[in-house]
Amino acid sequence: MMGLFNQAAQKVYKPRGTSEDDKAPEDTEPDDTSILDENEGSIIASLISQLRAENCDDPEERFIRVLQYYLAGWHIKPKGVKKPYNPVLGEFFRCRYDYPDGSRGFYIAEQVSHHPPVSAFYYVSPANKVAVIGELRPKSKFLGNSVSTTMEGENRVYLLGRPDDKEYVVSMPNMYARGILWGKMFLELGDSCMAKNEQTGHYADIQFKTKGYFSGTYNAISGKIRRGNTETGEVSGKWSALMEYKSSKGEKRVLFDAAKDGQNIAPKWVAPEDEQEPDESRRMWSKLTRAIVAKDMDAATEAKTAVEESQREARRRMDERGEVHVPRFFQERNGRWEPKLQLPSDPQEAIQAVEKFIWPTLPPSYVS
């Protein structure tokens, strides 16, 4: 959606050579590291079919499916070094996902706060009866040759066909960009995240393990699933490869196999830049993106500075008038950011309401 390593990584403009040190650690497998890039995958877009839980009567199975859906998205990794895109207050990104069965998903994200930085997001697929609402509050700091980003915030998953379940709350692991001063940059996920449903009593504590200096492996995860005080199963594997679930009865199943299913990512439709509003991400950062693609770092710095200076001037004028920024798509309630939309229960009416909410005037190239 928007760069997550902006605050710290923006200060690092060191050219990268091809010396012996400019490589990933020797004991990595080809899929064990990822190079940071402007093309970030969305964890929300992956494996939508896993959440079609309307006909699943087992609450534990529904919880596992939510966990499976969430964990399956982390393999969608950036592929190259990037110039950081600082999120700009009021910037937004919107798109539509088209699924093989003809159903659709809709996504809107908006930068609702600049200090501190907060991105709010909303995904919904009325036909599949799934919605995800959440916010991201990244906090970055330098760690020598690395940058750590603490991923505060949460994802709230709603199975619209199971309203009694209410919300499944899932937090995010932290991110570490290694090699920001020397060597090649690569990404690790670390620390823990949790998933819980207070209505059913299910809870998962998932550990994302970073590789030690002398031992360990990249991208490993492990975790326990409980219902109340009773352990019901465990998760193990690598988030970039194969993850498995083993029940307390000894039954084992594959949660996700990146080699087998990793390419099953739904295509997204985004309006062409000439049909976008000035505050839409791709249009706002188009000059920076073109400079990055052309590997022209001087032009990239100039384009990035122009956007940021424009933002500072807009905030200065707003302060002079005594105005406060009001987000367009989201509003804060009890510390949570929620879309300014009341979703109809009828799927067809919901689709129309969501389209009107995200695109008040449909772009000419939009195909209903």
VENSUL-V455256 format. One record per residue. N is the residue number from 1. SS is DSSP state (A for helix, B for strand, O for the rest). OMEGA is omega in degrees with one decimal (999 if undefined). Layout:
# VENSUL-V455256
n:N ss:SS omega:OMEGA
n:N ss:SS omega:OMEGA
This chain:
# VENSUL-V455256
n:1 ss:O omega:177.4
n:2 ss:O omega:-176.0
n:3 ss:O omega:-177.6
n:4 ss:O omega:-177.7
n:5 ss:O omega:-171.3
n:6 ss:A omega:-167.3
n:7 ss:A omega:-178.1
n:8 ss:A omega:-172.8
n:9 ss:A omega:-176.3
n:10 ss:O omega:-177.7
n:11 ss:O omega:-174.0
n:12 ss:O omega:179.7
n:13 ss:O omega:-175.2
n:14 ss:O omega:176.4
n:15 ss:O omega:-177.7
n:16 ss:O omega:178.2
n:17 ss:O omega:-179.9
n:18 ss:O omega:-178.7
n:19 ss:O omega:179.5
n:20 ss:O omega:-179.1
n:21 ss:O omega:-173.8
n:22 ss:O omega:-178.6
n:23 ss:O omega:176.8
n:24 ss:O omega:178.6
n:25 ss:O omega:-171.0
n:26 ss:O omega:-172.9
n:27 ss:O omega:179.0
n:28 ss:O omega:170.3
n:29 ss:O omega:-176.6
n:30 ss:O omega:-175.7
n:31 ss:O omega:-173.0
n:32 ss:O omega:-179.4
n:33 ss:O omega:177.5
n:34 ss:O omega:-178.6
n:35 ss:O omega:-173.0
n:36 ss:O omega:-172.1
n:37 ss:O omega:178.1
n:38 ss:O omega:-177.2
n:39 ss:O omega:-178.5
n:40 ss:O omega:178.5
n:41 ss:O omega:178.0
n:42 ss:O omega:178.5
n:43 ss:A omega:-176.3
n:44 ss:A omega:-172.9
n:45 ss:A omega:-170.4
n:46 ss:B omega:171.7
n:47 ss:O omega:-179.7
n:48 ss:A omega:-176.7
n:49 ss:A omega:-178.2
n:50 ss:A omega:-175.9
n:51 ss:A omega:174.7
n:52 ss:O omega:-169.0
n:53 ss:O omega:-176.0
n:54 ss:O omega:-177.7
n:55 ss:O omega:178.4
n:56 ss:O omega:-175.0
n:57 ss:O omega:-177.2
n:58 ss:O omega:-178.4
n:59 ss:A omega:177.9
n:60 ss:A omega:178.4
n:61 ss:A omega:177.8
n:62 ss:A omega:178.9
n:63 ss:A omega:179.7
n:64 ss:A omega:179.3
n:65 ss:A omega:176.3
n:66 ss:A omega:178.7
n:67 ss:A omega:178.8
n:68 ss:A omega:179.3
n:69 ss:A omega:-178.2
n:70 ss:A omega:-176.3
n:71 ss:A omega:-176.0
n:72 ss:A omega:-175.4
n:73 ss:A omega:-172.7
n:74 ss:A omega:179.6
n:75 ss:A omega:-179.0
n:76 ss:O omega:-166.7
n:77 ss:O omega:173.2
n:78 ss:O omega:-171.7
n:79 ss:O omega:-179.1
n:80 ss:O omega:-178.4
n:81 ss:O omega:-177.7
n:82 ss:O omega:166.9
n:83 ss:O omega:-173.9
n:84 ss:O omega:175.4
n:85 ss:O omega:178.5
n:86 ss:O omega:177.5
n:87 ss:O omega:-177.3
n:88 ss:O omega:-178.9
n:89 ss:O omega:-179.4
n:90 ss:O omega:176.0
n:91 ss:O omega:178.0
n:92 ss:B omega:176.9
n:93 ss:B omega:179.6
n:94 ss:B omega:-178.7
n:95 ss:B omega:176.8
n:96 ss:B omega:175.8
n:97 ss:B omega:179.2
n:98 ss:B omega:-174.8
n:99 ss:O omega:-175.1
n:100 ss:O omega:-177.9
n:101 ss:O omega:179.0
n:102 ss:O omega:177.3
n:103 ss:O omega:-176.9
n:104 ss:B omega:171.8
n:105 ss:B omega:-177.3
n:106 ss:B omega:-173.6
n:107 ss:B omega:174.2
n:108 ss:B omega:176.8
n:109 ss:B omega:-177.1
n:110 ss:B omega:173.3
n:111 ss:B omega:-171.9
n:112 ss:B omega:179.0
n:113 ss:B omega:179.3
n:114 ss:O omega:176.2
n:115 ss:O omega:-1.8
n:116 ss:O omega:179.5
n:117 ss:O omega:177.7
n:118 ss:B omega:173.7
n:119 ss:B omega:176.1
n:120 ss:B omega:-178.6
n:121 ss:B omega:-178.4
n:122 ss:B omega:174.9
n:123 ss:B omega:176.0
n:124 ss:B omega:172.1
n:125 ss:B omega:-176.6
n:126 ss:A omega:-178.9
n:127 ss:A omega:179.2
n:128 ss:A omega:176.0
n:129 ss:O omega:179.5
n:130 ss:B omega:173.6
n:131 ss:B omega:175.8
n:132 ss:B omega:177.7
n:133 ss:B omega:178.3
n:134 ss:B omega:178.0
n:135 ss:B omega:-179.6
n:136 ss:B omega:179.1
n:137 ss:B omega:-176.6
n:138 ss:B omega:175.6
n:139 ss:B omega:-173.2
n:140 ss:B omega:174.4
n:141 ss:B omega:179.4
n:142 ss:B omega:174.0
n:143 ss:B omega:-177.8
n:144 ss:O omega:-179.3
n:145 ss:O omega:-179.0
n:146 ss:B omega:170.0
n:147 ss:B omega:175.3
n:148 ss:B omega:176.0
n:149 ss:B omega:175.8
n:150 ss:B omega:-172.7
n:151 ss:B omega:176.7
n:152 ss:B omega:-175.6
n:153 ss:B omega:-176.4
n:154 ss:B omega:170.1
n:155 ss:B omega:176.0
n:156 ss:B omega:-175.9
n:157 ss:B omega:179.0
n:158 ss:B omega:172.1
n:159 ss:B omega:-170.7
n:160 ss:O omega:175.6
n:161 ss:O omega:178.4
n:162 ss:O omega:-175.4
n:163 ss:A omega:-179.9
n:164 ss:A omega:177.6
n:165 ss:A omega:-174.6
n:166 ss:O omega:-170.8
n:167 ss:B omega:168.9
n:168 ss:B omega:-176.2
n:169 ss:B omega:-178.7
n:170 ss:B omega:175.9
n:171 ss:O omega:-174.9
n:172 ss:O omega:173.3
n:173 ss:O omega:175.9
n:174 ss:B omega:-177.8
n:175 ss:B omega:178.6
n:176 ss:B omega:174.1
n:177 ss:B omega:-178.7
n:178 ss:B omega:174.5
n:179 ss:O omega:-177.4
n:180 ss:O omega:179.5
n:181 ss:O omega:176.5
n:182 ss:O omega:-174.8
n:183 ss:O omega:-178.9
n:184 ss:O omega:-179.7
n:185 ss:O omega:172.6
n:186 ss:B omega:-171.0
n:187 ss:B omega:170.7
n:188 ss:B omega:169.4
n:189 ss:B omega:-176.7
n:190 ss:B omega:177.8
n:191 ss:B omega:-170.9
n:192 ss:B omega:169.5
n:193 ss:B omega:-180.0
n:194 ss:B omega:172.5
n:195 ss:B omega:-178.9
n:196 ss:B omega:170.2
n:197 ss:B omega:-174.1
n:198 ss:O omega:-179.3
n:199 ss:O omega:-178.6
n:200 ss:O omega:178.6
n:201 ss:O omega:-179.0
n:202 ss:B omega:-177.7
n:203 ss:B omega:175.9
n:204 ss:B omega:174.8
n:205 ss:B omega:-175.0
n:206 ss:B omega:178.3
n:207 ss:B omega:171.7
n:208 ss:B omega:-170.9
n:209 ss:B omega:172.5
n:210 ss:O omega:-177.4
n:211 ss:O omega:174.1
n:212 ss:O omega:-178.1
n:213 ss:O omega:-176.4
n:214 ss:O omega:-175.2
n:215 ss:O omega:178.8
n:216 ss:O omega:-178.9
n:217 ss:O omega:179.2
n:218 ss:O omega:167.4
n:219 ss:O omega:179.7
n:220 ss:B omega:173.9
n:221 ss:B omega:172.8
n:222 ss:B omega:-180.0
n:223 ss:B omega:179.7
n:224 ss:B omega:174.8
n:225 ss:B omega:-178.6
n:226 ss:B omega:165.8
n:227 ss:B omega:-170.5
n:228 ss:O omega:178.5
n:229 ss:O omega:-176.7
n:230 ss:B omega:177.2
n:231 ss:B omega:-177.0
n:232 ss:B omega:179.7
n:233 ss:B omega:180.0
n:234 ss:B omega:178.9
n:235 ss:B omega:178.6
n:236 ss:B omega:176.7
n:237 ss:B omega:178.7
n:238 ss:B omega:-177.1
n:239 ss:O omega:178.4
n:240 ss:O omega:-174.7
n:241 ss:O omega:-175.5
n:242 ss:B omega:175.7
n:243 ss:B omega:-177.2
n:244 ss:B omega:174.3
n:245 ss:B omega:177.7
n:246 ss:B omega:-178.5
n:247 ss:B omega:178.8
n:248 ss:O omega:176.8
n:249 ss:O omega:178.6
n:250 ss:O omega:179.3
n:251 ss:O omega:-175.7
n:252 ss:B omega:177.2
n:253 ss:B omega:178.3
n:254 ss:B omega:174.0
n:255 ss:B omega:179.5
n:256 ss:B omega:177.2
n:257 ss:B omega:-175.4
n:258 ss:A omega:179.9
n:259 ss:A omega:-176.9
n:260 ss:A omega:-171.9
n:261 ss:A omega:-173.0
n:262 ss:O omega:-179.7
n:263 ss:O omega:-178.7
n:264 ss:O omega:-179.0
n:265 ss:B omega:-176.6
n:266 ss:O omega:176.4
n:267 ss:O omega:177.9
n:268 ss:B omega:174.9
n:269 ss:B omega:175.9
n:270 ss:O omega:-179.8
n:271 ss:O omega:174.9
n:272 ss:O omega:-176.1
n:273 ss:A omega:-178.0
n:274 ss:A omega:175.2
n:275 ss:A omega:-179.6
n:276 ss:O omega:174.3
n:277 ss:O omega:-177.3
n:278 ss:O omega:-176.9
n:279 ss:O omega:176.9
n:280 ss:B omega:-168.8
n:281 ss:A omega:-173.8
n:282 ss:A omega:177.8
n:283 ss:A omega:-178.0
n:284 ss:A omega:-174.7
n:285 ss:O omega:-174.1
n:286 ss:A omega:-179.5
n:287 ss:A omega:177.3
n:288 ss:A omega:-179.7
n:289 ss:A omega:179.8
n:290 ss:A omega:178.7
n:291 ss:A omega:177.6
n:292 ss:A omega:180.0
n:293 ss:A omega:179.6
n:294 ss:O omega:-178.8
n:295 ss:O omega:178.2
n:296 ss:O omega:-175.1
n:297 ss:A omega:176.2
n:298 ss:A omega:178.2
n:299 ss:A omega:179.2
n:300 ss:A omega:178.3
n:301 ss:A omega:179.3
n:302 ss:A omega:-179.3
n:303 ss:A omega:179.5
n:304 ss:A omega:179.8
n:305 ss:A omega:-179.0
n:306 ss:A omega:179.1
n:307 ss:A omega:-177.8
n:308 ss:A omega:177.8
n:309 ss:A omega:176.6
n:310 ss:A omega:178.8
n:311 ss:A omega:179.4
n:312 ss:A omega:179.9
n:313 ss:A omega:178.2
n:314 ss:A omega:178.5
n:315 ss:A omega:179.3
n:316 ss:A omega:179.7
n:317 ss:A omega:179.0
n:318 ss:A omega:178.5
n:319 ss:A omega:180.0
n:320 ss:A omega:-179.8
n:321 ss:O omega:-179.5
n:322 ss:O omega:-178.0
n:323 ss:O omega:176.5
n:324 ss:O omega:-179.2
n:325 ss:O omega:177.0
n:326 ss:O omega:179.2
n:327 ss:O omega:-176.1
n:328 ss:O omega:-171.2
n:329 ss:O omega:-171.9
n:330 ss:B omega:173.6
n:331 ss:B omega:-177.4
n:332 ss:B omega:177.0
n:333 ss:B omega:178.3
n:334 ss:O omega:176.4
n:335 ss:O omega:179.0
n:336 ss:B omega:177.1
n:337 ss:B omega:-177.2
n:338 ss:B omega:178.7
n:339 ss:B omega:177.2
n:340 ss:O omega:-175.4
n:341 ss:O omega:171.6
n:342 ss:O omega:-172.3
n:343 ss:O omega:175.7
n:344 ss:O omega:-179.1
n:345 ss:O omega:178.7
n:346 ss:O omega:-175.6
n:347 ss:A omega:-178.9
n:348 ss:A omega:176.4
n:349 ss:A omega:179.3
n:350 ss:A omega:179.1
n:351 ss:A omega:179.9
n:352 ss:A omega:179.7
n:353 ss:A omega:-179.5
n:354 ss:A omega:178.4
n:355 ss:A omega:-179.7
n:356 ss:A omega:179.1
n:357 ss:A omega:-176.1
n:358 ss:A omega:178.7
n:359 ss:O omega:179.2
n:360 ss:O omega:171.3
n:361 ss:O omega:-176.1
n:362 ss:O omega:178.0
n:363 ss:O omega:-180.0
n:364 ss:O omega:-177.4
n:365 ss:O omega:-178.8
n:366 ss:O omega:178.4
n:367 ss:O omega:-177.4
n:368 ss:O omega:999
